[in-house]
Amino acid sequence: MYFFNEILYPRKEVFIFLSVLFLFISLYSKYSGRVNRSVFFLFLAAFCIFLFAAVADPFLYMWDERFHALVAKNLLLHPLKPTLYDNPLLMMNNERWDMSVIWLHKQPLFLWQMCISYKLFGISEFAVRFPSVLLSSLLVIMFFRSGKILVNENVGYYAAFLLASSNFLFELVSGNLATDHNDVVFLFYVSASIWAWLEFIASGKRRWLILIGLFSGFAILTKWLVGLLVFWGWFLYLILNKHLRKQRSQYFYLLFSLLITCIVVLPWQIYILRNFPVQSSFEYKLSMDHFVRVVEGHQGPWWFYLSSLQYYYGALAIIFIPLGLIVFFMKSGSEISTKIAFISLPVVVYLFYSIAKTKMICFPFVVTMPILIFLGCLIDFVLVRAFRIKFPSLLIKAVSIVFLLLVFFYNIKPLEIDQKHRIPEDKNSCIGNIINNRQIFTRWAKTLPVKSVIFNLRGRSYIDCMFYTPFTAYNFIPDFSQYLELKSKHQEYTIVIVNISREKCPDYLKNDPSVDFVKDITSCCDC
């Protein structure tokens, strides 16, 4: 079950060595004029970096990775029925996304991708993260190609280079940031839809219309309606382009792609509304509530996301991004309608999320492609002028490589990664408790009766318990009515109480010899 974890985790430093090696080869190839080779090795460098992220921690993170991992595990048994509690022995609250039976809190595509990963690698933390590793690495190629279409090969390479060095993306792939793999997959499909649109504009080949619609549909099936972003840019492009705005065929192409998106998205929405009407209606309303009210305490001022640019793109992003945007507008050989439409993508997203009442750090990261292309333009602007200086060409190339390496290590923040992902010596720390729990749960899976129900787990470690074991688990002691329900409807189950002695339990549990009290002490962390 945990083969890849056991093989890769002790050897994770190998991925650091390989990523640095491939990075050097990529940079050398770039300044030797071998563009395709440089992009290929940049892809390999990114793949190794994100593989390191996937094996950096031998446990599931509290928010929200453990929930996504468990729902994906349950989907293996019934791909069209997302459940958090797959075997609910007691009635649960469907309005609690962290304790519901039917789990529709997120759209399902990224969870289905985890299922495929489970099939390939077994159920483990590595398998949870591998789809994010692969898709994040493929973004390198998409960013390169998009930057090349809009400006030139250099800009495409620098945009891809910045993505490969993104500390924020690294932490999403590792599961360390809330919404984790959901936002990685969302970034991929939204970026893919924009890339396909740029390819269509550049080539006019109609096969790209299908991909635009598919990728946009996949984006919506991952998170929600911001996946339609490409159609905003496309429509604005048509309105601004004096040669195309009067051609009905151009609007037909847009509507054709939008139809494909609807064909991808609507079957799942109709299915859940028919089969899980209460839960789906609640989740749709909750999605809308994010815009009109503060949900779950996630609040902030209107400038929340502008002040967060430093976390996505570095401390000086608030200065460099506008400069890069200006250079993009001046340097890009694309039509002005294309440039304005492309620039509008991050502007619209940031405006939308800034107006929304609920603020979550990952929301606007979905428009990383245009922003990194702007920054790629700025890097290209600087380095092109450096090559005009009358110094030996070899020296300029060497200085450029050193400059890019400094940018890379500044972005990736290796010291911060080491600090965040180093296993703490204090076993009573939150991470120490999670690791201890993992060991306990894997032991329980081998020692406790197959039909056991676990009670009184601390915080939300009941999620981890259900991921690592076949048991149903709860974070409370059953009251008398729940006890009677279990005894009458589920007599074959062994009731297991943890973190409390028999003497301190209510009489109906204390006096029942069939109730098992486990001495293992689980997490004191309430997260």
N, C-alpha and C positions, 0 to 999 in steps of 0.2 A: 504493500500500500504506500509506503513512504520511501521506495527504492531511490527515486531521483533526489529526494531530500538528503538521504544518507550518503549518496555518492557525491552530490554537487556541493552541499553546504561546507564540508571540511576543506574543499578545494576551491572555494570561491575566489581566492586571491589570484588564481590563474586567469580569471576573466579580466582582472585589472591589467595584468601583464599583456594579454592579447589585445585588449582595447587600445592600450598605448602603442603597441607595435603596429596595429592596423592604422592607427591615426597618423603615425609617422609616414607609413607607406602611402597613405592617401595624400598627405600634404606634399610629399616628394613627387608623387605622380602628377599632382595638379600643376606644380611649377616646372614639370618636365613636359607639359603639353599633352598629357594622357588623361583627358577629362573623364572618359567613361571608367577607366581604371580607378581614378581617384574617387569617384562616386561609389563604385563597388566596395572599395576598402573602407570608405566612410560608413557605408551600410554595415559592414562587418564590425567596425569599431563600435557603432551604436548598438548592434546586436549583443556584443559582449558586455557593454556597459549596462544594458537593460537586463541581461542575464544575471549579472552581478546583483542588480536590484532585486531580482526575483528570488535569489537564494541568500540575500543578506540577512534575513531573519527567519529562524526556524519555528515560527508561530504565526497565527493570524492576528491582524491588528483589530482593535476594538471597534473603530468607526471607519468605514462600514464594511470592511472586508469580511469579517466573520459572518455577517448576515448574507452577503452575496454568495460566499462559499457554501453555506448550508443550503440555501434555496437551490443553487445549481446542483448540489449533491442529490437533493430530493427530485429534481427534474429528470435525473437519470432514470427514475422509475416510471415517470409519467410526464413526458415533455410538454404537454399542453395543460398541466395543472401545477402552477407554481405554489409551493407550500413552504412555510417556515416550520410549523409543527406538522410533520408528515403523519404522525400517529397520535393525534390529540386525545388523550385519555380523559381529559377534563374539558369543559366548555371554556372557550377562549374569547377574548375581546377583539372582534374584527377591526375595531377602530384604532388598535394599537399596532402599528407596523412592526414593532419589535416583539410582539407576542401573538400575532395573528396566525390563523391556520392558512387560509388562502393569502398569498403574498403578491400583491400587485403594485407595490410601492415604486417599482421601476419597470420600464418596458423590458421585454425578455431577451432580446437578441444577444446581449453580452453574456447573459447567463447560459444560453444555448451554446455559445462559444466555449464557455468553461466546461460544459458537459462533454464537448468533443475532446477537450484537453484531458479531462478525467479518463475518457476512453483510451486515449493514447498513452498517458503517463501514470494512470492510477489516481486515486483521490488523495491529494496532498496539497500543501501550500504552494509548491512549485507549479503544479497543474493549474491552480487558481490564477496564477500570475502569468503563465506562459502566453496566453493570447495577447496580453498587453505588451509583452516583450516583442512578439512578432509584429504586431501592428505598429508599435512605436518605431521599430526599425524600418518598416516599409515606408513610413512617413518621410524618411530621409530622401528616398527616391522621388516621391511626390513633390516635396518642397523644392528639390533641385529642378525638376521638370517645370514646375509652375514659375519659378523665378527666371528660368531660361526663356520661357515663352513671353513673359512680361517685360523682361529687361535683357539679360544675357546670361551666359553660362556661369560667369563669376558670381553674379548675384544669387543664382540658384544654388551654387555650391556653398556660399557663405550662409544662406538661409538654412540649408540642410545641416551645415556645420554647427550653427547655433542651436538647432533642435537637438542634435546628438549630445550637446553639452548642457542641456537644460536640467538644472537641479530640480525644478518643480515637476517636470515630467518623470524624472528618476524617482522622486518620492511617491508620485501617483502609481507608478509601476510596482514599487515595493509594497504598496498597500498602506503606507504610512499616513497618507492624507485622506480625509473623509471623502467619500464618493469614488475614490480610487479608480478601479478598473472601468466603472461605468463612464467616467469622464475621459479616460484614455480612448476607449472604443468610440465614444461620441466625437472626440477630436478627430479620430481617424476618418470616420465616415463623412463628417461635415467637410473636412479638408479634401477628401476624395471627390465629393460632389463638386467642389470649387475647381479642383484640378481638371475633372472631366469637362466642365464648362469652358475652362480656358483652352483645353485641347479642341473643343468644338469651334470656338471662336477662331482659333489659329488655322484649323484645317478645313472646317465646314463639313467634315465627314459625319454622316447622320448616326453612325454607330455610337457616337459619344452621347447622343440623346438618351439612349437606353441606360447607359452607365450613370448619367446625371440623375435620372429618376430612381434607379436602383439604390445608389449611394445615399441620396436624400431620404428615401424610404427606410433604409437600414439605420440612418441616423435617428429618425423619429422612433423606430422600434428599439432604439437603445436608451433614449432619454425623453425627448418630446419635441414640441413644435419648432424649436429653434433650428431643428434639422431642415426646415424649409428655407433657410437663409440664402442658399444659392439662387432661389427664384426671385428674391428681392433684388439681388445684384444683377441678375439676368434681365429682369423687367426694366430696371433703371438704365441699363446699358442700351436697351432697345429704344427707350424714350429719348435718350440723349443723342443717339446716333441718327443723324439726319438722312443717311442713306438707307437705313433699315426700318425706321419707325413707321413707314407707310406700306411696308411689305407684309401682307397678311400671313404669308408662309412662315415668317419669323415668329409670330405669335402662336401659330399652329405648332411649331417645334417646341416652344415653351410649354404649351398645354399638353402636348404629347408626353413630354418628360414628367410633367405634373401628374398626368393620368397614371403613368407607371408607378410613381410614388404612392398614389392612392391605392393602386392594386396591391402594392407591397404592404401598406399600413392597415388598411381597413379591415381585412379579414380577422386580424387579431382583436381589433377593437370590438367588432360585432360579436366575436366569439365570447369574449369576457363579459360583455354586457348581457348576453343571453344566459351564460352559464354561472356567472358570479355577479349578479346585478347589484347587490348591496355593496360588495367590496369595490367593484370597479367604479360605481358612482361616487363612492367616498373618495377614492384616489383621484378621480378627475377633478372633483371639487377642491381637494387639497392642492392639486397642481395649480389651479386658478388662484387659490388663496395665497400662494407664494407672491403673487403680484400685488394683491390688495391689502395684505396684512402680514405682520411678522409671525412666522411659523417657527415654533420650537425655540424661540429666543434668538434666532439668527437675525440680528438687526445691525444697523450701521447708518451713518450719514450718507447723503447722496454721492459724496466724493470717495466712498469706501473703495471702489474698484480702481479709481485713479491712484489712490494712495497704495493700493496693492500691486501696482505695476512692478515695483521693486522685487517682489517675491517671484514674479513670473520671469522677468527679463533683466534683473540687476538693479543696483542702487541708483544708477543714473538713467534709468529707462525713461523717466518723465522728461528728460532733456533730449536723449538720443532718438527716441521714437519720432517726435515732431521733425527733427532734423532729417532723419531717414525718410520720412514721408515727403518732405520737400525735395530731397534728392531723387526719390522715386518719380515724382511728378515731372521733374526736369529731365531725368535721364532715360525713362522708359520710352521706347519707340512705339508703344502701343497707341491706338487712337485715344483721344481725350475722353471719349465716352467709356472706354474700357478702364482707364485709370480712375475716373471718378467712381464708377460702379465698384471697382475693387476696393478703393479707399473707403467707400460707404459701408462695407461689410463690418469692420471692427467698430466704426462709428455707431451704426445702428445697434449692434449688440451691447456696447457699453452704455448707450442711452437707455436701452430697454431695461437692462439689469440695474442701472443706477436709479431709474424711476421706481422699479419694483421695491416693495417694502421689505421682503426677505432678502438678506444678503448672505451669500456663501462664497468662500474664497475661490472655489474652482469654476464658478459659472462662466465668466468671460474668457477663460483659457481656450475655449473652443475656436476663437479667431486668432490663434497663434500663427497660422500660416501667413496672413497678410502682414502682421506686425514683424515677423522675422524676415520677411522679404524687404520691408522698409529698412530694417537694421542691416540686412545684407547689402542694400544699396549704399548705406553710409560707409560700411567697411570697404566696399569696392571703390567708392569715391576717394577714400583716404589712400588706399594702396595703389590705385592708378596714378595718383599724384606722386607717391613715393617712387614709382618706377621712372618718373620723368627726371628725377634728380640725377645729376651726372656723377654717379658712382658705378663701380663695376656691377654688371647685371647679377653675377653670382652673389655678391654681397647683399644686394637689394632682396633677392629671393630668400637668402638666409634670414635677413631681418624680418621679412614678411612671415616666414614660417614661425619664427620665435614670437612675433606679435600674435599670430593666431593661436599658438599654444598657450600664451598667457591669457588670451580671451577664453579659451577652452577651460582652463583650470580655474579662472575667475568665475565662470558660469557654473561649472559642475560642483564647485565648493567641496573638495575632497575632505577637508578637515571637519566640515559640518556633517558630511555623510558619515565619517568615522565616529563622530560623537553621537549621532542619532542612532546608529545601527550597531554600536558596540554593546555587547551583552553586559549589563551592570553587575558588579560584584555583589551588590546588596540584593540578596534573594528575597527580601521583603518589599522591594520596590514593585511598582505596578507591572513592569515587564518581567521581573523575576517571578512574580506570582503567576503571570500568564504562562510562562515556560514551565513552571512547576505543575500548573493545572494540566498542561498538555501531557506531561509525563504520567500524571495520575489518571487522566481519562483513557490514554492508550493502555494503561495497565488494567483499568476497569473493563475495557472491551474484551480482555482475555479472561478475567477472573469472575466477574459478576454473571448471574444467570442472564441468558439472552433476553428473556422477557422481564426486564427490570424497569422501574420508573423511579427517577432520582428526584429528590426534593431538597430544598434549602440550600441550593447553590448560591454563592454570593454574586451580587451585581447581575451582569448579563453573561456570566460564564456558562449559563445553561445552553447558550448558542454553541459555544466551543464543545461542550459535552456532547451535543447531538451531532456535531460534525465528526468528532473523533470516535464516537461509539454508535451502536445501533439503538441506544436507549432514548426514551422520551424524558426530558428534564425540565424542572421548574425551579424558580428562585424563591419559593415560599414553602412553608409547611402546610399541608392540606388541613382545612378546617373539618369539622365533624361531618358536614354534609358531603364534602368532597371525598372524605374517607369512606363514607357509606356508598357513594357512587362507585368508587374504585372496587370496593369489596363485592358489590352486587353485580356490576357489569364486567369487571375485568379481574375475576378471581385468580386467573392464571398468572397475573403479574406480581412480582416481588416489589414491595414498597421499600425503598432505600432512603434513609434520612442521613444527611451528612452535616458536619459542622455543629452538632449538638449531641449531647449524651441522652440515653434513654430516660434517665431520671428527670431531665429538665423538659421533657416533652409532655404534651397533654395526655391525660389518662387513656384516651381511646387508642393512642399510639403506644404508650408505655406498656399497656397491659396486653397488647397483641404480640404474641411470640413470633408471628410470621414476619413482622416488620424488622428489617435489617438496618442496623446502625453501623455506618462505615467510619472507621477511625481516621481515614485520610483527611488531612486538613487542606481545604482548597483556598483559593484566593481571598485575601482580606480586602482586595481592591473592589470598589463599588462600581467600577466602570463596566 
